[in-house]
């Protein structure tokens, strides 16, 4: 993690995604690089299954495939898989109504069996947007794949201000602010 590298290997199509077959690191170009910030998307974009991407060019999931993405305030419809197991968890958000997409939990992460959430909990989810679709033309099967436990977090509530006294502030004078989530 946090390295810029050169990978070499054959490229092959596999379940809707281009993959490197038997990749080998040939050169480490830099170490301790900053990680990219995730791109904010929503469940409706992932659930578009290529249809929006095909008609508008940029609203479906395809442009984000392979990128680190963030879905805010996702409802986790089911619990995580048992420890040592992999599995799929359905998630939805306010953009999707009752439509869900897959959050893929791999057994090699520290997420499986973590007990950090239960069904119907709301979490911010960061992960790589991938695809698993074995039939051409590969327009479905998009999924978000968190890398570690810290990719699934309790959303931070935005501060709300209910009042400020005095209503207008002169420089250097105290002000009282009433609200929540400061």
C-alpha positions in Angstrom: 0.0 0.0 0.0 1.1 3.5 -0.8 3.7 2.6 -3.4 4.0 3.5 -7.1 4.9 0.3 -9.0 5.2 -1.1 -12.4 3.3 -4.4 -12.9 3.9 -6.7 -15.8 1.6 -9.5 -17.0 -0.8 -10.7 -19.6 -4.2 -8.9 -19.8 -7.3 -11.0 -20.0 -11.1 -10.4 -19.7 -12.6 -12.1 -16.7 -16.2 -11.7 -15.6 -16.5 -8.2 -17.1 -13.2 -6.8 -15.9 -9.7 -6.6 -17.4 -7.3 -8.4 -15.1 -3.5 -8.9 -15.1 -2.7 -12.6 -15.2 0.3 -13.6 -13.0 1.4 -10.0 -12.4 4.9 -9.4 -11.3 6.3 -6.2 -9.8 9.2 -5.1 -11.9 10.0 -1.8 -10.4 9.1 0.2 -7.3 9.0 3.8 -8.5 8.2 5.4 -5.2 7.3 4.5 -1.6 5.1 6.2 1.1 2.9 7.9 -1.5 -0.4 9.5 -0.4 -3.4 7.3 -1.0 -6.0 8.6 -3.5 -9.2 10.1 -2.0 -12.3 8.1 -2.8 -14.7 9.4 -5.4 -18.2 10.0 -4.0 -20.9 7.9 -5.8 -24.2 6.5 -4.8 -26.0 3.1 -5.0 -28.2 4.3 -7.9 -25.1 4.9 -10.0 -23.8 1.4 -9.2 -27.2 -0.1 -9.8 -27.5 1.5 -13.2 -25.5 -1.5 -14.5 -24.0 0.2 -17.4 -27.3 1.5 -18.8 -26.7 5.1 -17.8 -23.1 4.9 -18.8 -24.3 3.7 -22.3 -26.8 6.5 -22.8 -25.1 9.4 -21.1 -21.4 8.5 -21.1 -20.7 9.2 -17.4 -23.5 8.5 -15.0 -23.3 4.8 -14.6 -20.7 2.7 -12.8 -18.3 2.0 -15.7 -16.3 5.2 -15.5 -15.6 4.3 -11.8 -14.6 0.7 -12.3 -11.3 0.0 -10.6 -11.4 3.2 -8.6 -11.6 3.8 -4.9 -15.2 5.0 -4.3 -17.3 6.2 -1.3 -20.9 5.5 -0.7 -22.2 7.6 2.1 -24.9 6.6 4.6 -25.4 3.1 3.1 -27.9 0.8 4.8 -26.2 -2.6 5.3 -29.1 -5.0 4.5 -27.4 -8.0 6.0 -24.7 -8.9 8.5 -21.0 -9.5 7.6 -19.9 -13.0 6.7 -18.6 -15.3 9.5 -14.9 -15.1 10.4 -12.7 -16.8 7.8 -15.4 -16.6 5.2 -16.1 -14.4 2.2 -19.5 -13.2 1.1 -21.8 -10.6 -0.3 -23.7 -8.0 1.7 -26.5 -6.1 0.0 -26.5 -2.3 0.6 -28.8 0.5 -0.3 -28.9 4.3 0.2 -31.4 7.2 -0.1 -30.7 7.4 -3.9 -31.8 3.9 -4.6 -35.1 3.3 -2.8 -35.4 -0.4 -2.4 -32.7 -1.2 -5.0 -29.6 -2.8 -3.6 -26.1 -3.5 -4.8 -23.4 -5.9 -3.6 -20.7 -5.1 -1.2 -18.2 -8.0 -1.6 -16.3 -9.0 1.6 -13.2 -11.1 1.0 -11.9 -13.5 3.6 -8.4 -12.1 3.3 -9.6 -8.8 4.9 -10.1 -8.1 8.6 -13.8 -7.4 7.8 -15.3 -10.9 7.9 -16.6 -11.9 11.3 -15.7 -8.4 12.6 -19.1 -7.9 14.3 -18.7 -4.2 13.6 -22.3 -4.0 12.2 -25.6 -5.7 12.1 -28.3 -5.8 9.4 -30.0 -2.4 8.9 -27.0 -0.4 10.3 -26.0 2.7 8.4 -22.3 3.1 7.4 -20.1 5.0 5.0 -18.5 2.5 2.8 -15.2 3.0 0.9 -13.9 0.3 -1.5 -12.8 -0.5 -5.0 -15.7 -0.6 -7.5 -15.4 -3.8 -9.4 -17.5 -6.1 -11.5 -18.4 -9.8 -11.7 -20.5 -10.6 -14.7 -19.8 -13.8 -16.6 -22.1 -13.1 -19.6 -21.5 -10.7 -22.5 -22.0 -7.7 -22.9 -20.9 -7.4 -19.2 -23.3 -4.6 -18.2 -24.2 -6.0 -14.7 -22.6 -7.3 -11.6 -21.0 -4.1 -10.3 -19.9 -4.4 -6.7 -18.0 -2.4 -4.1 -15.1 -4.2 -2.4 -13.9 -2.7 0.9 -10.2 -3.4 1.6 -10.2 -3.4 5.4 -12.4 -2.8 8.5 -11.7 1.0 8.6 -13.3 1.3 5.1 -16.7 0.7 6.8 -17.4 3.5 9.3 -20.2 5.2 11.2 -21.2 8.4 9.3 -20.2 11.6 10.9 -23.3 13.8 11.4 -23.0 17.3 10.0 -23.2 20.1 12.5 -26.5 22.0 12.7 -26.8 25.5 14.1 -30.2 26.3 15.6 -29.3 29.8 16.9 -26.5 32.3 17.3 -26.4 35.2 19.8 -25.9 38.0 18.8 -27.3 37.4 15.3 -24.7 39.7 13.8 -21.1 39.6 15.1 -18.7 42.4 15.5 -15.0 41.4 15.4 -13.6 40.4 18.8 -16.9 40.1 20.7 -18.1 36.7 22.0 -20.8 34.8 20.3 -23.0 31.9 21.5 -23.8 29.2 19.0 -26.5 26.6 19.8 -26.7 23.4 17.8 -25.7 19.8 17.5 -22.8 17.6 16.3 -20.0 20.1 16.8 
